[in-house]
Amino acid sequence: MFEIRVVVDEVDYHKLADFLLPIIADSLEAKGGVLSILAKNRNSLSVFVKQTLDSMSQEKKNEFLLQLFSEKKGLALTKINEKAAKENLGVKLLDINVKQI
């Protein structure tokens, strides 16, 4: 077993949103309710999320990312491990911790 530490300096929140939105939208659709209607229209969801991100300060965006990651850590690990298996990388992540430094 290895522990690898990665330090991230810059985050392109729009590109990250493009990557995460399909995963989050699938989760919202599965839950049903009002948010599932928004999740079904991926383009509108993308526009809404990006406009919201643009209105936030950098500090708030960072806080939001940390909170989102903390809440969806299990899902993130699952998706990363699925991608690693699909690409035949021979790696399985057991845990991810995120903190602001």
C-alpha positions in Angstrom: 0.0 0.0 0.0 1.2 3.5 -0.8 0.1 7.0 0.3 0.4 9.6 -2.4 -0.1 13.3 -1.7 -1.2 15.7 -4.5 -1.2 19.4 -4.1 -3.6 21.3 -6.4 -2.9 25.0 -7.1 -5.5 26.0 -9.6 -8.9 24.6 -10.3 -10.9 25.4 -13.5 -14.3 25.2 -11.9 -16.1 25.3 -15.2 -14.2 22.2 -16.5 -14.6 20.5 -13.2 -18.3 21.2 -13.4 -18.5 19.7 -16.9 -16.8 16.5 -15.5 -18.9 16.2 -12.3 -22.4 17.3 -13.6 -23.3 14.0 -15.3 -22.4 12.1 -12.2 -24.4 14.5 -9.9 -27.3 14.7 -12.4 -27.6 10.9 -12.4 -27.7 11.0 -8.6 -30.4 13.7 -8.6 -32.5 11.9 -11.1 -32.4 8.7 -9.1 -33.6 10.6 -6.0 -36.6 12.0 -7.8 -38.4 15.2 -6.7 -38.1 18.7 -8.0 -34.3 18.6 -8.5 -34.7 15.5 -10.8 -36.6 17.7 -13.3 -33.6 20.1 -13.5 -31.2 17.2 -13.6 -32.9 15.8 -16.7 -32.1 19.0 -18.7 -28.3 18.7 -18.5 -27.7 21.9 -20.6 -29.9 24.0 -18.2 -28.2 22.5 -15.2 -24.8 23.2 -16.6 -25.7 26.9 -17.3 -27.2 27.2 -13.8 -24.1 25.8 -12.1 -21.7 27.8 -14.1 -23.6 31.1 -13.5 -23.7 30.2 -9.8 -19.9 29.6 -9.8 -19.2 32.8 -11.6 -21.2 34.7 -8.9 -19.1 33.2 -6.0 -15.8 34.5 -4.6 -12.8 32.2 -4.9 -12.9 31.5 -1.2 -16.6 30.4 -1.5 -15.8 28.2 -4.5 -13.1 26.5 -2.6 -15.3 26.0 0.4 -18.0 24.6 -1.9 -15.6 22.2 -3.5 -14.4 20.9 -0.2 -17.9 20.4 1.1 -19.0 18.7 -2.1 -16.0 16.4 -2.1 -16.6 15.5 1.6 -20.2 14.7 0.9 -19.6 12.7 -2.3 -16.2 11.1 -1.3 -17.6 7.5 -1.6 -19.0 8.3 -5.1 -15.8 9.9 -6.2 -13.8 6.9 -5.1 -16.2 4.6 -6.9 -16.0 6.6 -10.2 -12.2 6.9 -10.0 -11.8 3.2 -9.4 -14.2 2.3 -12.2 -12.3 4.6 -14.6 -9.0 3.1 -13.5 -10.3 -0.5 -14.0 -11.7 0.5 -17.4 -8.3 1.9 -18.5 -6.6 -1.2 -17.0 -4.4 1.0 -14.8 -3.9 -1.7 -12.2 -4.6 0.7 -9.3 -7.4 0.9 -6.7 -7.8 3.9 -4.5 -8.9 3.2 -0.9 -9.3 6.7 0.4 -9.1 10.4 -0.5 -8.8 13.3 1.9 -9.1 16.9 0.8 -8.2 19.9 2.9 -7.4 23.5 2.1 -3.8 24.6 2.9 
